[in-house]
Amino acid sequence: MKKLFAVPSFLSVLAITVLTMQPALAADITIGGAFPMSGDNAEYGQIFSSGANMAVEHINADKMLSGKLSIVYEDSQATPAQGVVAANKLINVNKVPFMLSAFTGVSKAVAPVGARTKTVVVNGGGVGPDLATLGDYFWNTIPLANFEVKIIVPYLVKEKGLKRVALIYVDDPLGQAIVKELGTELPKVGGELVGSFSIPTTAQQFSGVAARVRDVKPDVVYFATYGNQESQLVKQLRDNGVSQPLASYSAVDIPSVQKLPEAKGIIYTSQQIDWDKQDARTKRLITDYTAKYGKKPTTYVVNYYNSVLTFGLLAAALEKAGKPVTGENLLAQRKATDKFEFAGSTVSFEADGTVKAPIQIMEIVGDGTGKLLVPGK
């Protein structure tokens, strides 16, 4: 007895073809993040990733893309060498077209990896001014430190009468950039850098530095470091008789420093976020983040939320135009986009891949929040 085999009809073949094509048309997309997920700077990684994850949730809930967006993290440990390892894995193994970075030294190390592979790298946390010079594939959604220094120096010298400034800085690209900026800006307003003292990135004992600071008799002590080192430095300056006012930049805007008793009174700069921006995106971030984490989003949360949102908006535009979501196409689409409606702001990217935002002057009050001293401009 012969077995009969059905010959597929034209419609059946067409249906099978359409079904097999659907995954390609609605492909899931993965992006990456190289953050410190362990070690002394893990607090930053937790903050950064919470904002990025919230953006992924919102993009998927809104079906902004044809497929599901996900984000995978690799631990940079906030060191350049480990950052490069993380970036290589994300780009070469996970095949991400877009990744997030943080910290000046790490970002400078991973930028060449992104440029070589035409992978977009976006920084929302590092503030070294030379992050504006790392090429087309490196973008910044945070104002860089030169803008922060330009705002705080006139305030300290002219408004507060604190003319003699001592600087304690971490010996890495961020700290070296702050030395340069203070040295340039202080003489312009009649101030003076009376001493600059470097500390290793791994240092935790600062009694010697405190003694050297006392010797130069400054009016104010500006410090430029980050993570657990910040808290230890502030404690030990006060424990070792440094009673002068303290000042710093946006890295102190983290809970471990904001709640530190010895940190009360620190004057610092940060980018201004329009929390009262009456748009659905800003309100949604505040509402959903507060519900999920039991606290309002910080500036860093907003920066990394907006970094991922940038990807979502650009990728959606590429899909609409029938173009693949590649780093090269993301760059072209960003250059073709006049402005972005971010949570808390409306921005445009400069030709060098940076966004400029108002910088405000704040004071730590000790309850986990900052007090506004001077609105952003």
N, C-alpha and C positions, 0 to 999 in steps of 0.2 A: 504494500500500500504506500502510495506516494504521499509525502508530507507537503502540505500546501503552505506557502509563505506569502503573507500579504505584502503587496507593494505599497509603500507609503504614498499617499496622495500628495498633490502639490500643496494643498492647504496644511496637511500634517507636517510636511517638511518646513513650510514657512513658520508654523507655530513653534516647532522645535528650535528653529534658527533664532526666532525672536526671544524665546526663553533663555537660550544660551547666551544671547547678547546682553541681557538685562544686567547681570552683575558688572559688566564692563561699563555700562552707562550709569550705573549707580554705585560706583566703586567707593568703598570706605577709604578714608584718608587718615594717615597718622602723621602727627607732627611731634617734635621732641623738645625736651628741656634739659639743659645741663646746669643743675643747681647743686648747692651744698646740701646734701640730705643727711650728712653725718658730720661729727666734729664740732668745733667751737662756733661755726657759723650756720649750723643746721636750722636755727631759728629763722634765718632769712629764707632758706629753702622752703620751709613750711609756709611762710607768709606768701612768697612768690607763687608757689604751686597752688595755693588756695584760690588766688585770683585767676590763674590760668585755667584751673579746673572748672571754676564757675562759668567762665566764658564758653568752655567746651559744652557744658550742660545747656547753656542758653542757645548756642548755635544749633545743637541737635534738637532741642525742644521746638525751635522755630523752623526746623527743616530747611535751614539756610542753604545747605549743600545737598546734592543728590544722594550721597551716602552718609554713613555715620563718621563723625570726626572723633578721633581719640588722640591722647597725648601720652607719650612714654618718656620717663625721666631716667637720666643717668647721673650718678653722684660726681659732681666736680670737686667736692671737698674744698671749694673756694681756692684751689691752687691751679696755676697755669698748666702744669704737667698733667694733672689728673683731668683738667678741663679738656685738653686735647684728646686724651683717651676717650672721654665721654662723647665728644663731638664726632670723633672717627667712628665710634660704634653706632651713634644715631644716624649718621649720614651713610656709612658704608654697609651696615648690617640692617638697620631699620628702614633705610632708604627714605628718610624724611626730606621733603623739599624746603622745610621751614623749621627753624629751631630757636629756642629761647636761651639767652645767656645772662650772666650777671657777674658783677665784680670787674673792676677795670683790668687787672692783670689777667684774669681768665679770659675776658672778652678779647683782649689784644692777642692772646695766644690762639684762640679758636677762629678769629676772623680770617686768617689765611686759609684755613681748612674750608670755610664756607666759600671764599672767593674762588679757590681752585676747583671746587666741585659745583659752583653756581648754586649754592644753597643759601637761602636767606637766613641770616642770623640777626635776632632782635634782642636788644638789651633794654631792660626797664629798671635796672638797679645800679649799675656802675656809673660813675660820674666823672671819670678822668677826661679832661678836655680833648685829649688826643683820640678819644673814641669817635670823634667826628671826622677822622682822617683815614678810616680803615677800608674804604672802598665802597662800591655800589651795593654790595650784598650785605653790608653791615648797617643796621638801622638802630636808632635810639628813640624810645618813647618817653625818656626822662630828660629834663634839662641837665646839662653838664655842669661840672663844679665851677668853671670860670664864671658862669652866671650867678651861682650862689655866692661866691667870694665878692663879686662886684656889688652885690646888694648888701651884704652884711658889713663890709669894711667901712663904708661911710656912716652907717648907723652906729657902729661901735665907737668910731673916732669922733664924729661930729655931734651925734645925739647923746651919747653916753659919756663922752670925754675920756674914753679908754684908748690912749694914743700909743702906749708901749705894749706891743703884742709879743708874747712868747708862743712858739708853735711846737707842739709835739706831734710827730707824724710817723705813720707806719712806713717802713722802708720798702715801698713797692711803687708801681706806676701811679697809683692814686696819690699817695703821700708826696711823691716827688712833684706831681702836678700842682698840689696845693702850695708847696713851698714857692714854686715859681709864681703862682697867681698872687699870693700874699705879698711877695717881694715886689711885684709890679704895681699892685693896687694901693698898698699902704702909703707910699710917698705921695701919691696923687692927692690925698686928702689930709696930709700933715701927720700921718702915722709913721710908726717905726717898728720894724721887726727886730726886737732886741735879742732874740735867741731862737734857734731852730734845732730841735733835738729829735733824732730819728730813733725808732725802736724796731726791733725785728718783728716780723709778722707773727712769730710764735711766742713772743715775750709775755710773761705774766707777772713779773716783779718790777715795780717801778719806783722804789724808794730812791734809787740813785738819780733817776730823771727828775723826781720831785725836788731833790736837793739842788740840782743844777737850775731848775726853774726858779726856785727861791732866790738863788744868787743873782739873777739878772733883774729882779724886782720889777716884774711886768705889771701893767694895769689890768690885763686880761690874758687868759691862757686859752688859745685856740688849739683844739686837738682834732686830728684827722686819722681815725682808725675805724674799726668796725667789729661787730660781733661780740663775743664774750670778752675780748680784750678791752672794749670800751668800758664795760662795767668795772672791770678790775682797775683800769687806769683811773677812772673817776674816784672810786673808793680810796685808792692808795694816795692820790693827790691830796684828798681831804685829810686822810689819816696822817700824812706826813707834812702837815702844816701849810699847804698851799691854799690860802683863803681867798685869793682873787676870784673874780667872776670867771666862769668857764663859757666857752663858745664853741660851736661845731657846725657840721653840715647835716644833710638829711639822713645820714645813716643812724643818727640817734633816735629816729622816730620808730622805735621798736619797743614792745612792752617791757622787756627786761631792763632797758635804760629808763624809760618813762616812769616806771614805778620805783626806781632806786632812790632812797631817801637822800643820798649824797648828790644826786643829779638835779635836785630841785634848784631852779634858778638858771639852769643852762640856757643860753640864748642860741638858737639855731635857725637855719634856713631850711625851707622845703618848698617844693612846687605847690602852687595853689590849685586846689580842686574845687570846682563850683558844685558844692553839695546841694545847692538849691536850684540847680539847672532843671527847669521844669520840662523834662522830657521823659518818655517812658523808659529809656535805656538806663538812665541814672537812677531813677526811682526803683527800677527792678533790681539793679545790682545791690542797692542799699537794703532793700526789703529782703531779698533772698539770702544775701550774705549774712545779715543779722540773724535771720531765722536759723540758718545752718550752723553758724559759729558762735552765736550768742554775743556778738560785738559788731560794731560798725566797721566797714572796710577802711583800711589805711591807704595812704598814697601809693605804697608799693603794691597793694592789692589791685588798686585801680590801674596802675601802669601795666601789670601783667595781664589783667583782664582785657585792657585795650590792645595789648600786643597780640593776643590770640584773636580778638575781634578783628584786628587789621587783616589777619590771615583769612578769617571767615568772609569778610567783605570782598577781598581781592579774589579769593577762590570762587566765590559765587559769581562774580562778574566774568571770570574766565570760563566757567561752566556755561554761563548764558551765551557767551560768544563762541562756544564749541571748541575752546582751546584747552589743552592739558594743563593741569596744575603743576607746573614746574617752577623751580627757583627763577629761571630766566623770565618766564611769563609773569610771575608775581612781581618781579622788579619792573617790568615794562608797564604792568597795570597800575602799580603804585605811582609811577611817574606820570601816568595819564589821568590820575585822580586828583582833582583840585583840592578837596577837603574831605575829612573824615568826621563823622558825628560820633565821637567817643563818649563813654560814660564820664560825665563831669567836665567835658570840654569839647570844643570844635577846633580841630587842628589841621594844619597842612604840613607836609614834610618838606624840609628844605632840600636843596640839591645834594647836600652832603649826607642825607638820610637822617637828620635830626629833627626833632620838633622843639619849638620854643614855647615856653609856658611862663606865666607870671610866677615870680618867686616871692614867698612871704617870709616874714620874720616871726618866729615863735619863741615861747619860753616854756620850759618844763615846769609844771606845777606840782608834780608828785603823785597824781591820782591816776596816771596812765594816759592822760590827755595833755595836749599842749594848749597854751594860752596865746592867742593871736596878739602880737605887738604891732606889726605893720602889715597891712594888706599887700597882696602881690601886685607887682607892676612890671 
